[in-house]
Amino acid sequence: MSLATVELHSHGHVAELRLNRPEVLNAFDDELVNELPPVLMTLARDTQVRAVMWTSTGKHFSAGGDMQTILAGHADLNVLLRGVDDGRRLFRAFADFPKPLVAAVHGHSFGVATSLILTADAVVTTPTTQISDPHVHMGLVAGDGGCVTWPLSAGLLRARRRLLWGESITGAEAFDLGLVTDLADDADAVATTALELARRVAALPPIATQLTKRALNKVIAANTEGVLDTGFYLEALSNRSADALEAVTAFKEKRVGRWTGA
């Protein structure tokens, strides 16, 4: 399989899925969004793979959504709707993945990356890593999965507090909220800890673990069916606003946005 945005590595019965575009902080643009679902399908069908460790390269785990994608969707409704469909497909690929998934979050994670991380069965990070979903800061609805995964992990009230304010939290705070399962001492130790967890679950009877995972996926599925599509379409609606365009401009100019509510 020829891949442009990710790498696959084998550690026995553990596959490592690695985001590999550090030059753009592993941002989720159209290419990455469309490359990940077939990769996950391949890993799901490979009987030699009994667990997957999700890692990334560079300083941050992922910067989240790509700003150019926001601008392209704002300018062209057809592009925006295609992005909605691609995003819905991506989230469901993670939420319905049938094998144990361990996320190794060595650096900061933003937006859609955080939404997808929270579909994992174990999340390893450091106490000082920053985790957030800053959609509202960009004039957008937190619709690409955050309204599904944050309430399941942290509870509805705490999810409201984080998604409506869009403020980042540390790995230690995320651990206390139930968003993170394991803390490592530093960034270098994150992958080691995650690989150990993945190997431990891969050493268990695979039919039992994978069928248990399928049952657990139904918990996410219930929220997905009730919330995800609405969230995506509301995010698309917000993408067409003047405030979304102003948010990108303000970010690039390193100034506070001037919001009009239009």
Residue pairs with C-beta under 8 A, 6 or more apart in sequence:
1 8
1 39
1 42
3 35
3 39
4 31
4 35
5 19
5 20
5 21
5 31
5 32
5 35
5 36
6 17
6 18
6 19
6 20
6 32
6 35
6 36
6 39
7 16
7 17
7 18
7 20
8 15
8 16
8 17
8 18
8 39
8 43
9 15
9 16
9 18
10 16
11 53
11 195
11 198
11 199
12 199
12 202
13 48
13 49
13 50
13 51
13 199
13 202
13 203
14 49
14 50
14 51
14 52
14 53
14 195
14 198
14 199
14 202
15 43
15 46
15 49
15 51
15 52
15 53
16 52
16 53
16 54
16 55
16 195
17 39
17 40
17 43
17 52
17 53
17 54
17 55
18 54
18 55
18 56
18 57
19 26
19 32
19 55
19 56
19 57
19 61
19 62
20 26
20 56
20 57
21 27
21 32
21 57
21 58
22 56
22 57
22 58
22 59
23 58
24 63
24 66
25 58
25 59
25 60
25 62
25 63
26 32
26 56
26 57
26 58
26 60
26 61
26 62
26 63
26 113
27 62
27 63
27 64
27 65
27 66
28 62
28 64
28 65
28 66
28 69
28 111
28 112
28 113
29 66
29 68
29 69
30 66
30 69
30 83
30 86
33 83
33 86
33 87
33 90
34 86
34 90
36 90
36 93
36 94
37 89
37 90
37 93
40 93
40 94
40 97
41 93
43 49
43 52
43 97
43 99
44 97
44 98
44 99
49 99
50 99
50 100
50 201
50 202
50 206
50 209
50 210
51 99
51 100
51 101
51 102
51 198
51 199
51 201
51 202
51 209
52 97
52 99
52 100
52 101
52 102
52 198
53 102
53 104
53 191
53 194
53 195
53 198
54 101
54 102
54 103
54 104
54 117
54 120
55 104
55 106
55 191
55 194
56 62
56 106
56 107
58 107
59 107
59 108
60 107
60 108
60 109
60 110
61 105
61 106
61 107
61 108
61 109
61 113
61 117
61 129
62 109
62 110
62 112
62 113
63 110
63 111
63 113
64 109
64 110
64 111
64 112
64 113
64 114
64 133
64 134
65 111
65 112
65 138
65 144
67 248
67 251
67 252
69 83
70 138
70 140
70 239
70 244
70 248
71 245
71 248
72 79
72 80
72 83
73 79
73 80
73 83
73 236
73 239
73 240
74 80
74 239
74 240
74 244
74 245
77 240
80 236
80 239
80 240
81 236
83 236
84 232
84 233
84 235
84 236
87 112
87 144
87 232
88 228
88 229
88 232
90 116
91 115
91 116
91 119
91 144
91 145
91 148
91 224
91 228
92 224
92 228
94 101
94 116
94 119
94 120
95 119
95 145
95 148
95 217
95 220
95 221
95 224
96 217
96 220
96 221
97 119
97 213
97 217
98 210
98 213
98 214
98 217
99 209
99 210
99 213
100 121
100 122
100 198
100 201
100 202
100 209
100 210
100 213
101 119
101 120
101 121
101 122
102 120
102 121
102 122
102 123
102 124
102 194
102 195
102 197
102 198
102 201
103 117
103 120
103 122
103 123
103 124
103 194
104 124
104 125
104 190
104 191
104 193
104 194
104 195
105 117
105 123
105 124
105 125
105 129
105 131
105 171
105 180
105 190
106 125
106 126
106 129
106 187
106 188
106 190
106 191
107 129
107 187
108 129
108 130
108 131
108 132
108 168
109 117
109 129
109 130
109 131
109 132
110 132
110 133
110 134
111 132
111 133
111 134
111 135
111 144
111 146
112 144
112 145
114 131
114 132
114 133
114 146
115 133
115 144
115 145
115 146
115 148
115 149
115 150
116 145
117 123
117 131
118 145
118 149
118 150
118 152
118 153
118 179
119 145
119 149
119 220
121 201
121 213
121 216
122 181
122 182
122 194
122 197
123 174
123 179
123 180
123 181
123 182
124 180
124 181
124 182
124 183
124 184
124 190
124 193
124 194
124 197
125 131
125 171
125 174
125 180
125 182
125 183
125 184
125 190
126 171
126 183
126 184
126 185
126 186
126 187
126 189
126 190
127 170
127 171
127 172
127 175
127 183
128 170
128 171
128 172
129 170
129 171
129 187
130 168
130 169
130 170
130 171
131 168
131 169
131 170
131 171
131 174
131 179
131 180
132 162
132 166
132 167
132 168
132 169
133 142
133 146
133 150
133 162
133 163
133 166
134 166
134 167
134 168
135 141
135 142
135 143
135 144
135 146
135 163
135 166
135 235
136 142
136 163
136 164
136 165
136 166
137 166
137 247
138 244
138 247
138 248
138 251
139 238
139 241
139 243
139 244
139 245
139 246
139 247
139 257
139 259
140 235
140 238
140 239
140 244
140 247
141 231
141 234
141 235
141 237
141 238
142 163
142 166
142 231
142 235
143 230
143 231
143 232
143 233
143 234
143 235
143 236
143 238
144 231
144 232
144 235
145 228
145 231
146 159
146 163
146 231
147 159
147 163
147 227
147 228
147 231
148 220
148 223
148 224
148 227
148 228
148 231
149 220
150 158
150 159
150 162
150 163
150 179
151 159
151 223
152 219
152 220
152 223
153 159
153 177
153 178
153 179
154 162
154 177
154 178
154 179
155 178
158 177
162 169
169 177
169 179
171 180
171 183
172 183
174 180
175 181
175 183
182 193
182 194
182 197
184 190
184 192
184 193
201 209
238 244
241 262
242 260
242 262
243 257
243 259
243 260
243 261
243 262
246 257
246 258
246 259
246 260
247 257
249 257
250 256
250 257
250 258
